[in-house]
């Protein structure tokens, strides 16, 4: 996708996989659950070039979604805790500390 004056930065697929894996493990999700991580161009005034939408899909439930105004490559443990708590999964920060170290 082309933006005015340049192109959208490439998604860091390794980081997306790490985020999905960390959330799946920490939230003890069933195999039928799906976590989707999508980076979108943000064209609103004052918005960073990329926003990341994290979505949890589970059978029989409405999708849960949370947006971050930064690319997935900039996620830290606190972001994973934030999305987990917003989705109703209060967690201990130590569950995600390895995510920061693996960057």
Secondary structure as the mmCIF struct_conf table of DSSP 4:
data_model
#
loop_
_struct_conf.conf_type_id
_struct_conf.id
_struct_conf.beg_label_comp_id
_struct_conf.beg_label_asym_id
_struct_conf.beg_label_seq_id
_struct_conf.end_label_comp_id
_struct_conf.end_label_asym_id
_struct_conf.end_label_seq_id
STRN STRN1 UNK A 2 UNK A 3
TURN_TY1_P TURN_TY1_P1 UNK A 4 UNK A 5
STRN STRN2 UNK A 6 UNK A 7
HELX_LH_PP_P HELX_LH_PP_P1 UNK A 8 UNK A 11
HELX_RH_AL_P HELX_RH_AL_P1 UNK A 13 UNK A 26
TURN_TY1_P TURN_TY1_P2 UNK A 27 UNK A 28
TURN_TY1_P TURN_TY1_P3 UNK A 31 UNK A 32
STRN STRN3 UNK A 34 UNK A 41
BEND BEND1 UNK A 44 UNK A 44
TURN_TY1_P TURN_TY1_P4 UNK A 45 UNK A 46
BEND BEND2 UNK A 49 UNK A 49
STRN STRN4 UNK A 50 UNK A 57
TURN_TY1_P TURN_TY1_P5 UNK A 59 UNK A 60
BEND BEND3 UNK A 61 UNK A 61
STRN STRN5 UNK A 64 UNK A 68
BEND BEND4 UNK A 69 UNK A 70
HELX_RH_3T_P HELX_RH_3T_P1 UNK A 72 UNK A 74
HELX_RH_AL_P HELX_RH_AL_P2 UNK A 77 UNK A 86
TURN_TY1_P TURN_TY1_P6 UNK A 87 UNK A 88
HELX_RH_3T_P HELX_RH_3T_P2 UNK A 93 UNK A 95
TURN_TY1_P TURN_TY1_P7 UNK A 96 UNK A 96
HELX_RH_AL_P HELX_RH_AL_P3 UNK A 97 UNK A 101
TURN_TY1_P TURN_TY1_P8 UNK A 102 UNK A 102
#
